[in-house]
Amino acid sequence: MSRVFALADLHLSLNGDKPMDVFGDLWIDHPRRMAAAWDATVASADTVLLPGDLSWGRNLEEAGPDLEWIGARPGRKLLLRGNHDSWWGSMNKVRSALPPDCEPLHQNAFELGRWVLVGARGWLAPDDPYAGPSDAKVFERELGRLKRSIEDADRRFDRDRPRLAMVHYPPRLEGREPTDVVSLLRDAGVRAVVYGHLHGEDHAIAVRGERDGLHYFFVAADAVEFAPVELPLEDLA
């Protein structure tokens, strides 16, 4: 089986409109360092999951250099929208703009060798202390997208195949109750989930490892030294 890697929150801005070093020295020259780590680790036969916040571009034209950067990296790339991916519009336009070997995960499912990939962006849970009045509606919409991704997996693949989920928002946080995403993933037979979104001090509340039968992989770029993380899927199957 080819290897599967994951890396979230690339936060690329190769047109220079959003330099990330304003968020600290950790982000200085991060595209170059990230490319070097990726190119030295990932082979063309491998798959890299990209769980959102890929480009600061406000539209596809602005995001073009960042998408080209992703396309130039080795491996098959499966992309998910994050909360900062404003360039991500209709699926027809996104698919036509993506470089070869890049595909979007949006209300669909993919084969990863023996494994099946499902997922959706997710959102801030309605009971989160930072949630506002409008967040519940977005959260429910994202649950619907996750359900449709799972339904696509149910239609096209055997249910007994191991499943992996890719989301952007964390399905649960340390010290808080799991969101409804967790029960949905568990009922769908998902064994592992990769996610990002959290930065800086919030790394401390990221759930990692096994919890109640679900394995969590937190792969925000600034939490994993800007290098793709190989997922130990063979150990979880």
N, C-alpha and C positions, 0 to 999 in steps of 0.2 A: 504494500500500500504506500502510495506517495504520502509525504508528510503534510501536516496541516499546521499553519502558523496563524497568529492573530496579532494585530496591532491597531489600536484605536487612537483617535485624537491626534492625527498628523498635523492639523492646523497649519497647512501649507498656505503660503502667500507669496508665490514666486514673482508676482508683479510688484511686490514691495509695498502694497497698501496697508498691510497689517504685520509689521515685524513683531515676532513673538518675544524678542529679548526684553520688551517692556515688562514682561512678566517674570523677569529674573535671569540671572546668568546661565541657569540651566538650559535656557532656550536659545542661547547664542549659537548661530550657525547650525541649528538643529536639522535642516533638510540635508545638508551635506553629511553630517554624522549619521543620520537615519539611513540615507542611501548606502553609505559604506557598510553599515551593519547588515542591512537587508541583502545587498549584493553578495556579501561574504557568507551568508547563511542559507539563503533560499535558492533552490534549484528550479529549473524550468518546469519540471514535472510536479512541483509542490503547489499547494494552494495557500493563499494568504487571505484571511478574513479581516475586513476593515470595518469595525463597528462604529462608524460615524465621526463627524467633525473632521472632515477630510480637507476642505478648502474654505478659505475666507471669502472666496469670490462671491459677489452678489448675483451673478448670472453666469451662464455657461461661457460667455466670452471671457469674463474675468477669471473664471476657474480653469480655462483652457490650459495654461502652463502647468498648473497643479495636477490636472488629470493626465497630462503628458508625462509628468514626473512619475506618477503611479504606473502608467502604462509601460514606462521604460524599465521598471524593476522586474526581476525574474519571477516566474510563477503565474498561475491563474489567480486573479484577484476577484473576490466577491465583496461588493461594496454595499454599505447600509447608510442611510441618511442619519445625520446627527442634528441636534438642535441648531447648530450654526451653519449648516449646509444650505444657505439661501439659494444657491445656484441650482439645487435639485428641484426641477419642475415636473412636467408631465413625463411619463415613462417613455413615450416615443422619442421625445427630445433628449432625454438622458441617455437612452440606449444608443441613439445615433451619434452622440457626442463622445461616448466612452471609447478609449483605445482598444485595440485587440486584446484578448485575454482578460477583459474586465466585464463583469456582469453585475447588475443591481439585484439585491434581495428586496423584493417588494411584493408582498402577498403571494409569494411563490416559495418553492423549496428546491434544494439542490442535492445531488449525490456527492458525497465525499468518500469514495471508496465504499466500504461497508456502511458508513454512516450516512445519515440524512440531515441536512441543515434546514432549519426553519428560523423565523425571527421577524422582528419589527423594531422600530426605533424605541417605542415606549415613551413615557413622559413622567413628569413629577406627579406622584400619587396624591389623590385628593386630601389624604390625612397628613401629608407632609407639613411640618411647621412653616415652610416657606411657600406653600401652595396658595394661589389666589383663586378668586371666584371662577375664572375661566379655565382653570387647569383640569377640573373634573371632566369637562367635555372632551378636551384633547386626549386625556388619559383613556377614556372610553373608546374614542376613535382608534387609538393605537392598539387597544385590546382587540378590537374588531379586525385590524390588519394582521395581528398575530394569529387570531383564529383562522383567518383565510389562508395564511401561510401553512398552518397545521393541516387544514383541510386539503390543500394541494398535496402535501406529503401523504396524507391518508389515501388520496385518489391514485397516486402514481407509484407509491412504494409500499412494500410490505410493512405492516405495523410492528413486526418483531425486530426490525432493523434498529440498531441504536441511533438515537437522535441527539443532535447538538443544536443549541439555540444561540443566535447572535442578536444582541440588543445593544442599544446605546446607553440608555439610562439604567442604573443599577436596579435589579429586581428586589433587592433587600439591602439594608444597611445595618451595620453594627449598632446594637442597642435599640433597634426599632422592629416592629412587626413586619413580616414579609408582605409585599404588595400582592394584589390579585394576579400579577404576572406569574408569580411562583406557583400558585395552585393550578393555573392554566398549563404551565409547562409540565408540571408533575403529572397531571391528568393525561397529557399528550404523550407521555412516555419519554420525555426529554431527560437525559442523564447528565448533561453538562451545559453550562452557559458562559459565554464570553461577553464582556461589557467594558465600557470605559466611562467617560463623562466627568469623573472626579479628578480634581487637580489640587496641588499644594497640600494644605493642611487636611483637606478632605480625603486624602489617601488613607488616613487613619480609620475612617469609617467604612472603607471598602471591605466587603465580605470576600474572603479567599478560602479555597479548600472546600471540603464536603460539609454540607448542612442538610440534614434530613433527606439524604439520598440524592441530593443535587450537588454537582461539583461546580464551583464558581472560579472563573479565571478573569481577574481584573487586569486589563492590558492597555490602560491609558499610556501613551508614549512616554510621558515624563515620569511614570512609575516603573517602567521596565527598561530604562536606559536607552530609549529610542531605538530598540531592536525588536524585530518580530519574535514572539514567544512561541516555541513549538508546543503544541497541545499533545499530551500523552494519551491519545485516544485508544491506543491498543491496550493500555492498562485499565481503561474504563469500560471497554466493550463487554 
